[in-house]
Amino acid sequence: MCSEHIRISGTTRHITRAGPDRAASRVASLGRMRSAIAGLILDVASVLAFVAIGRHTHNDGDSLAGLWHTAWPFLAGLAIGLAASRAWRAPLALVPAGLGAWLGAAGAGMVLRVVAGQGTALAFIAVAAGFLALFLLGWRIVVRIVGTRLRAAL
């Protein structure tokens, strides 16, 4: 923080301005917020891709109501996993954010499917766990590899 004293008409006014430390903190905070939003968008897109591909493969239709009916347990599980792992702190990290997202979407999502009376055959559980691991952990691995290569190139 930068401070200045200004004398105006016999009185002294104290003015505090944002200095370089505060500006850098704001930029870092904005960067973390952007990363958290981007991570959430990619996580939700991963779950929706899983649902859309599964519904299309099994000829269950592509209506929005049908997609929502299938997706909500996995999206709710994703939210549980992201909150439990406090993913907003390091949304691009494989652990804890990626692991929390995967365990939440696959694990809690399956529990919610059972509670909602939807099917959970063993083969479906295995495919869902594999697909969600590939997508929810996979995009984070790609980001890490690309980021490392970009930093090395600079």
Legacy VTK file of the C-alpha trace (Angstrom):
# vtk DataFile Version 3.0
C-alpha trace
ASCII
DATASET POLYDATA
POINTS 154 float
0.000 0.000 0.000
1.143 3.497 -0.774
0.262 6.322 1.579
0.392 10.043 0.994
-0.349 13.051 3.133
-1.823 15.998 1.271
-2.240 19.411 2.824
-5.364 21.200 1.663
-6.391 24.566 3.156
-4.604 24.053 6.454
-5.830 20.454 7.023
-3.935 17.301 6.325
-5.681 14.489 4.484
-4.371 10.950 4.482
-4.835 9.129 1.183
-4.172 5.409 0.752
-3.720 4.037 -2.732
-3.419 0.484 -3.936
0.255 -0.274 -4.373
1.956 -3.001 -6.376
1.427 -5.658 -3.679
-2.299 -5.084 -3.579
-2.565 -4.988 -7.369
-0.633 -8.255 -7.661
-2.919 -9.828 -5.076
-5.977 -8.753 -7.057
-4.532 -10.180 -10.272
-3.734 -13.473 -8.540
-7.233 -13.606 -7.045
-8.782 -12.959 -10.456
-6.625 -15.724 -11.937
-7.761 -18.202 -9.282
-11.389 -17.261 -9.880
-10.995 -17.764 -13.635
-9.342 -21.134 -13.048
-12.161 -22.190 -10.725
-14.821 -21.186 -13.268
-12.975 -22.883 -16.135
-12.522 -26.020 -14.022
-16.201 -26.117 -13.117
-17.216 -25.678 -16.764
-14.904 -28.495 -17.881
-16.116 -30.775 -15.087
-19.781 -30.175 -15.909
-19.067 -30.623 -19.624
-17.344 -33.938 -18.852
-20.355 -35.233 -16.930
-22.770 -34.037 -19.608
-20.641 -35.689 -22.325
-20.796 -38.963 -20.385
-24.579 -38.720 -20.081
-25.171 -37.656 -23.685
-22.936 -40.398 -25.126
-24.529 -43.023 -22.870
-28.074 -42.009 -23.719
-27.280 -41.892 -27.432
-25.542 -45.291 -27.339
-28.551 -46.895 -25.672
-31.077 -45.091 -27.888
-32.658 -43.390 -24.880
-33.331 -40.205 -26.808
-31.686 -36.832 -26.738
-34.386 -34.647 -25.168
-33.302 -32.106 -22.569
-35.671 -33.651 -20.026
-34.125 -37.067 -20.613
-30.597 -35.701 -20.362
-31.477 -33.905 -17.123
-33.137 -37.024 -15.672
-29.955 -39.016 -16.240
-27.457 -36.230 -15.476
-28.725 -34.747 -12.216
-27.406 -37.481 -9.881
-23.931 -37.223 -11.437
-23.972 -33.412 -11.417
-25.086 -33.406 -7.775
-22.366 -35.935 -6.972
-19.857 -33.747 -8.797
-20.920 -30.778 -6.665
-20.539 -32.870 -3.501
-17.065 -34.019 -4.539
-15.897 -30.536 -5.517
-17.181 -29.058 -2.263
-15.703 -31.846 -0.127
-12.292 -31.438 -1.770
-12.518 -27.615 -1.676
-11.668 -27.672 -5.356
-11.913 -23.892 -5.717
-8.530 -23.633 -3.973
-6.664 -25.477 -6.737
-9.239 -26.376 -9.418
-6.674 -27.574 -11.956
-4.911 -29.914 -9.518
-5.246 -33.637 -10.025
-5.387 -34.075 -6.241
-7.539 -33.037 -4.441
-9.795 -31.317 -7.028
-9.712 -33.961 -9.771
-9.956 -36.869 -7.375
-12.809 -35.167 -5.505
-14.657 -34.442 -8.756
-14.284 -38.046 -9.920
-15.196 -39.701 -6.616
-18.124 -37.337 -6.189
-19.526 -37.749 -9.706
-18.993 -41.514 -9.862
-19.464 -42.506 -6.204
-22.006 -40.060 -4.854
-23.671 -39.951 -8.281
-24.312 -43.699 -8.152
-25.672 -43.459 -4.621
-28.051 -40.716 -5.748
-29.120 -42.835 -8.747
-30.049 -45.658 -6.350
-31.958 -43.257 -4.097
-33.789 -41.908 -7.172
-34.726 -45.432 -8.288
-32.548 -45.419 -11.396
-30.567 -48.465 -12.507
-27.045 -49.258 -11.354
-25.955 -52.504 -12.993
-22.372 -53.543 -12.215
-21.277 -53.026 -15.829
-22.780 -49.520 -15.792
-20.925 -48.665 -12.579
-17.626 -49.824 -14.118
-18.176 -47.920 -17.379
-19.299 -44.780 -15.554
-16.314 -44.868 -13.186
-13.903 -45.386 -16.096
-15.391 -42.726 -18.363
-15.664 -40.155 -15.587
-12.083 -40.864 -14.463
-10.833 -40.475 -18.028
-12.624 -37.167 -18.542
-12.539 -35.552 -15.066
-8.916 -36.486 -14.424
-7.862 -36.447 -18.075
-8.460 -32.773 -18.804
-6.432 -31.874 -15.719
-3.536 -34.044 -16.896
-3.664 -32.375 -20.318
-3.651 -28.909 -18.695
-0.639 -29.891 -16.586
1.306 -31.226 -19.590
0.492 -28.231 -21.783
1.277 -25.774 -18.963
4.615 -27.446 -18.269
5.590 -27.342 -21.948
4.527 -23.708 -22.294
6.565 -22.685 -19.238
9.567 -24.635 -20.546
9.292 -22.877 -23.905
9.376 -19.448 -22.266
LINES 1 155
154 0 1 2 3 4 5 6 7 8 9 10 11 12 13 14 15 16 17 18 19 20 21 22 23 24 25 26 27 28 29 30 31 32 33 34 35 36 37 38 39 40 41 42 43 44 45 46 47 48 49 50 51 52 53 54 55 56 57 58 59 60 61 62 63 64 65 66 67 68 69 70 71 72 73 74 75 76 77 78 79 80 81 82 83 84 85 86 87 88 89 90 91 92 93 94 95 96 97 98 99 100 101 102 103 104 105 106 107 108 109 110 111 112 113 114 115 116 117 118 119 120 121 122 123 124 125 126 127 128 129 130 131 132 133 134 135 136 137 138 139 140 141 142 143 144 145 146 147 148 149 150 151 152 153
